[in-house]
Amino acid sequence: MQQTTPIELFYWPTPNGWKISIMLEELGAPYNLNLINIGQGDQFKPEFLAISPNNRMPAIIDPEGPDGSPISVFESGAILLYLGRKFGRFYPADERGRVEVEQWLMWQMGGLGPMAGQAHHFRQYAPEKVPYAIDRYTNEVNRLYGVINKHLADREYLAGDYSIADMASLGWIRPYENQGQDIDDFPHLKRWFEAMNARPAVQRGLAVGKAEREKFNLSADKGAQSVLFGQRARD
């Protein structure tokens, strides 16, 4: 599949955003970057809500969608599945292969991502320390790391060949220290993590928007925290 018109990527460099920048870099597909500064409230702008009604990035507009007509897609997992089907890469064509990929993608979407996000929040950003919440989410992330570590004991990637399941999970493992984890406790996970980070396309995907993110100090910006954690537009 050859993409002639760039895909529009609406993005901020976070674990969910990295999924799509990594996928596009792995595909070598042309895309235009539209930064959605989630600390400034860009996700609440009407033009963004028109393509992502849940006011969350990432989202894409593919001008060469089904039947040649444009299509917009929101939710990172849905975008990965769409791109995998369209380009016929990193998402198997056979049903057994697809089920293997999909179950690990859903594991990330429903488990690893939400639990790691909550652990990160209560450990790093909550205005007051809540020991129960910190222990609850830190322990659950530890359990999930154990699940992936055991699964990777006899395979290189999550679903056999390198796939969108691996791309989806990587970003949520990267801030392991902020989640209260020691990656050395999970040797198979660590091997996978290092192999993933060594991929040139992964490195390029992780670098997208990095300079803009470095200008954004969430820990110090209380206004940005109220936008992100209160889920309201900035005044």
C-alpha positions, 0 to 999 in steps of 0.5 A: 500500500502506497500512501501518496497524501500525508496522514494528519496526525493529531498528537502530543508525546505521551504513551498513547501518542507514541503508539501512533508516531512509532507506527507511522515511522515503522510504516514509512508513511507520510504524515503531517504533525499537528501538536495538541498541547494537552496542558494548554487545553488544545484537546477542547478546541471545537476543530479537534473535538470534531474528530475526537469527541472524547477530547483525547489525543491521538487522532488521525485524518487519513485523506486516502481512507476507504474507497478513497474518501477521507476518514478520521479515527480516534482512540489509539488502539483503533488507529493502530488497528486501522493502519495495520489493516490498511497497510497490511503490516504489523497486524496479521492477515490470518484470524489466529494471528489477529486474535493473538495481536488483539488480545495483547492490544486489549490487555494494554488498552484495558489494563497496563495503560490505565493502571500504569497511568493511575500509579503514575498519577498518585505517585507523582501528581496527586495533591495529597499522598493517598497510601491506599491508592499508591499501593493499589496501583503500584502493586497492580502495575507490578502484577501486570509487569509480571504477566508480560515478563512471564509471557516473554520468557519464550518469545521475542515479541508479545504476539509472535512477530513484532506487531502493533501490540508491542508498539502499544505497550512500550510507552507505558513501560518507559516511565517504569521508575515513576510507576514504582517498578524496578525493571531489573526484577523482570529480565524478559521484559527488560530484554524486550524493552531494550530491543524495542528501544533499539529499533530506529523507527521506534527512536524516531517515533519517540522523538516526535514532539520531544522538544515541545514536551521538554518546554512543558513542566507538568510538575510545576504548572498547576494550571496545566494540571487542572486542565489535564486532571480536572478535564476542563478547558483552561481559562 
